[in-house]
Amino acid sequence: MRQVIAIGGGGFGRTQASNLIEQYILDQASNKSSPSICFIPTATGDLDPYVVNFYSVFSKLDCKPSHISFFKRTIDLEEHIAKQDIIFVGGGNTKSMLAVWKEWNLDKILKTAYERGAVMSGVSAGAICWFDQGLTDSWADELKIMPCMNFISGNCAPHYDEEPERRPATKKLLEENVITSMYGIEGGAALHFIDEAPTYTVRFAKNKNAYNVTLQDRAVLENPFEVRELTQ
């Protein structure tokens, strides 16, 4: 079984008041009581506080946490990823992140891990990277749609309710026929894909959703997915 859990915003990078989505991700590792999870914070340039937050949360949960750095001496990526049950990719600059990954062949290594059943997950840049294309603020002047790794067909917009320009940018892309649909994922929600199919929204904050966004008769339609609500 192949899985991607794409988070629209929130989680340990923002707050440690709740570990709901983190525990949910761990629970998806097949038949593992203490899964190995690797954090990849490339999109922030391996920002140290982000890495500290990761270990602060996951060291309290039943798992074996690790991380990969590209801006210090880099470990054997293929060997390390082969041992992981879960990958978690952090937010930040998607374009820069993917450029670094391609230089190190990490995109190909991750695809191999995905196909063998490792759970792929992440927030913001770490959400959109798995799709054909993602809506990103990697450029300072405006949101742009950019090609990603295409583990999953389609387009993804994180922070769909958190950043006011996300909905208008999606509408414009639909109106100009740049795209025909968009997965819009709100902060406090994740969209869980199983074998490349969107299965349900995982809600870890109140009234948050993920949508299949399309255009019909010049009107934007936001069709929500079935919700799985996480509670303390």
C-alpha positions as CSV (number, residue, x, y, z in Angstrom):
1,M,0.0,0.0,0.0
2,R,1.3,3.4,-1.0
3,Q,0.4,6.4,1.2
4,V,0.8,10.2,1.2
5,I,-0.4,12.4,4.0
6,A,-0.3,16.0,2.8
7,I,-0.8,18.6,5.6
8,G,-2.1,22.1,4.7
9,G,-0.5,23.8,7.7
10,G,0.1,23.4,11.4
11,G,1.8,20.6,13.4
12,F,5.1,20.6,15.3
13,G,6.6,23.4,13.3
14,R,4.0,25.8,14.6
15,T,2.8,24.4,17.9
16,Q,3.5,21.5,20.2
17,A,0.2,21.9,22.1
18,S,-1.2,18.8,20.3
19,N,0.5,15.8,18.7
20,L,-2.7,14.6,16.9
21,I,-1.5,14.7,13.3
22,E,2.0,13.4,14.3
23,Q,0.5,10.4,16.1
24,Y,-1.9,9.8,13.2
25,I,1.1,9.7,10.8
26,L,2.9,7.2,13.0
27,D,-0.2,5.0,13.2
28,Q,-0.2,4.6,9.4
29,A,3.1,2.6,9.4
30,S,2.2,-0.9,8.5
31,N,2.5,-3.3,11.5
32,K,5.1,-1.3,13.3
33,S,4.9,-0.7,17.0
34,S,7.8,1.8,16.9
35,P,8.3,3.0,13.4
36,S,11.3,4.8,12.1
37,I,10.5,8.3,10.9
38,C,12.9,10.6,9.1
39,F,12.5,14.4,9.0
40,I,13.8,16.3,5.9
41,P,14.0,20.0,6.7
42,T,15.7,21.0,3.4
43,A,13.1,23.7,2.5
44,T,14.2,25.9,5.4
45,G,17.9,25.3,4.8
46,D,17.9,22.7,7.6
47,L,16.9,25.3,10.1
48,D,18.1,24.2,13.6
49,P,15.0,25.2,15.6
50,Y,12.8,23.3,13.2
51,V,14.9,20.2,13.7
52,V,14.8,20.7,17.5
53,N,11.0,21.0,17.4
54,F,10.8,17.7,15.4
55,Y,12.8,15.8,18.1
56,S,11.0,17.5,20.9
57,V,7.7,16.1,19.6
58,F,8.7,12.7,18.2
59,S,11.1,11.7,21.0
60,K,8.0,11.7,23.2
61,L,6.1,9.4,20.9
62,D,6.6,5.7,20.2
63,C,9.0,5.9,17.2
64,K,12.6,6.1,16.1
65,P,13.2,9.7,14.9
66,S,16.1,10.8,12.7
67,H,16.7,13.6,10.2
68,I,18.7,14.4,7.1
69,S,20.9,17.5,6.6
70,F,22.2,18.7,3.3
71,F,23.9,21.8,4.6
72,K,26.4,19.9,6.8
73,R,28.1,16.6,6.0
74,T,25.4,14.4,4.4
75,I,24.9,10.8,5.3
76,D,24.4,7.9,2.8
77,L,20.9,8.8,1.7
78,E,20.0,5.6,0.0
79,E,21.0,3.5,2.9
80,H,19.2,5.6,5.5
81,I,16.0,6.0,3.6
82,A,15.8,2.3,3.0
83,K,15.5,1.8,6.8
84,Q,12.6,4.3,7.2
85,D,9.0,3.5,7.7
86,I,7.9,7.1,7.4
87,I,9.2,10.3,5.7
88,F,8.2,13.7,7.0
89,V,9.1,16.7,4.8
90,G,9.1,20.2,6.4
91,G,7.8,23.5,5.0
92,G,9.7,26.3,3.4
93,N,11.0,27.0,-0.2
94,T,9.7,24.3,-2.4
95,K,11.8,25.2,-5.5
96,S,15.1,25.3,-3.6
97,M,14.3,22.1,-1.8
98,L,13.5,20.2,-5.0
99,A,16.7,21.5,-6.7
100,V,18.8,20.2,-3.8
101,W,17.1,16.9,-3.8
102,K,17.6,16.4,-7.5
103,E,21.3,17.2,-7.2
104,W,21.5,14.4,-4.6
105,N,19.1,12.0,-6.4
106,L,16.9,12.1,-3.3
107,D,13.7,12.4,-5.4
108,K,14.5,9.0,-7.0
109,I,15.4,7.5,-3.6
110,L,12.1,8.7,-2.1
111,K,10.2,7.2,-5.1
112,T,11.7,3.8,-4.4
113,A,10.8,4.1,-0.7
114,Y,7.2,5.2,-1.6
115,E,6.7,2.2,-3.9
116,R,7.9,-0.2,-1.2
117,G,5.3,1.2,1.2
118,A,7.0,3.9,3.3
119,V,4.5,6.5,4.3
120,M,5.2,9.9,2.7
121,S,4.1,13.0,4.7
122,G,4.8,16.6,5.2
123,V,3.5,20.1,5.5
124,S,3.3,23.0,3.1
125,A,6.3,22.5,0.8
126,G,6.4,19.0,2.3
127,A,2.7,18.6,1.2
128,I,2.9,19.8,-2.4
129,C,6.2,18.1,-3.3
130,W,4.4,14.7,-3.8
131,F,2.1,16.1,-6.5
132,D,2.4,16.7,-10.2
133,Q,2.3,20.5,-9.5
134,G,2.0,22.6,-6.4
135,L,1.0,26.2,-5.6
136,T,4.0,27.8,-3.9
137,D,5.3,31.1,-2.5
138,S,8.9,30.1,-3.3
139,W,9.0,33.4,-5.2
140,A,8.6,36.6,-3.2
141,D,6.5,38.5,-5.7
142,E,3.6,36.1,-6.3
143,L,2.3,32.6,-5.9
144,K,3.2,30.3,-8.8
145,I,2.4,26.8,-9.8
146,M,5.5,24.7,-10.3
147,P,6.2,21.1,-11.2
148,C,7.0,18.7,-8.3
149,M,7.8,15.0,-8.1
150,N,4.5,13.5,-9.5
151,F,4.1,10.7,-7.1
152,I,0.4,11.7,-7.2
153,S,-1.3,13.2,-10.3
154,G,-2.9,16.6,-9.8
155,N,-2.2,19.9,-8.2
156,C,-2.0,21.0,-4.5
157,A,-2.5,24.2,-2.6
158,P,-1.6,24.2,1.1
159,H,-2.6,27.0,3.6
160,Y,-5.8,27.2,1.6
161,D,-7.7,29.1,4.3
162,E,-4.6,30.6,6.1
163,E,-3.2,32.8,3.4
164,P,-5.7,35.1,1.7
165,E,-4.1,35.0,-1.7
166,R,-4.4,31.2,-2.0
167,R,-8.1,31.0,-3.1
168,P,-7.8,33.9,-5.7
169,A,-4.6,32.3,-7.1
170,T,-6.4,29.0,-7.5
171,K,-9.4,30.6,-9.2
172,K,-7.1,32.4,-11.6
173,L,-5.3,29.2,-12.6
174,L,-8.7,27.5,-13.2
175,E,-10.1,30.4,-15.2
176,E,-7.0,30.6,-17.4
177,N,-7.1,26.8,-18.0
178,V,-3.6,26.3,-16.5
179,I,-5.2,23.6,-14.4
180,T,-8.5,21.8,-14.3
181,S,-8.6,21.1,-10.6
182,M,-6.8,21.7,-7.3
183,Y,-6.5,19.9,-4.0
184,G,-7.0,22.8,-1.6
185,I,-5.9,21.9,2.0
186,E,-6.6,24.1,4.9
187,G,-4.3,24.6,7.9
188,G,-5.3,22.1,10.6
189,A,-6.2,19.5,8.0
190,A,-4.4,16.9,6.0
191,L,-5.5,15.0,2.9
192,H,-4.7,11.3,3.1
193,F,-4.0,9.5,-0.2
194,I,-3.9,5.7,-0.5
195,D,-2.6,4.2,-3.7
196,E,-2.7,7.7,-5.3
197,A,-6.4,8.2,-4.5
198,P,-7.7,10.9,-2.1
199,T,-9.4,8.9,0.7
200,Y,-10.3,11.4,3.4
201,T,-9.5,14.6,5.1
202,V,-7.7,14.2,8.5
203,R,-8.9,17.0,10.7
204,F,-6.8,18.0,13.6
205,A,-8.2,21.5,14.2
206,K,-11.8,22.6,14.4
207,N,-13.8,22.9,11.2
208,K,-10.8,22.5,8.9
209,N,-11.2,20.8,5.5
210,A,-9.6,19.7,2.3
211,Y,-11.3,20.2,-1.1
212,N,-11.3,19.2,-4.7
213,V,-11.5,22.6,-6.3
214,T,-12.9,22.9,-9.8
215,L,-14.5,25.6,-12.0
216,Q,-18.0,25.1,-13.4
217,D,-19.9,27.8,-15.3
218,R,-17.3,30.4,-14.2
219,A,-18.0,29.5,-10.5
220,V,-15.5,27.9,-8.2
221,L,-16.7,24.7,-6.7
222,E,-15.1,23.4,-3.5
223,N,-16.1,19.8,-2.9
224,P,-14.9,18.6,0.6
225,F,-13.7,15.1,1.2
226,E,-15.0,12.7,3.8
227,V,-13.6,13.8,7.2
228,R,-11.8,11.7,9.8
229,E,-11.7,13.8,13.0
230,L,-8.8,13.5,15.4
231,T,-9.5,14.1,19.1
232,Q,-7.4,14.1,22.2
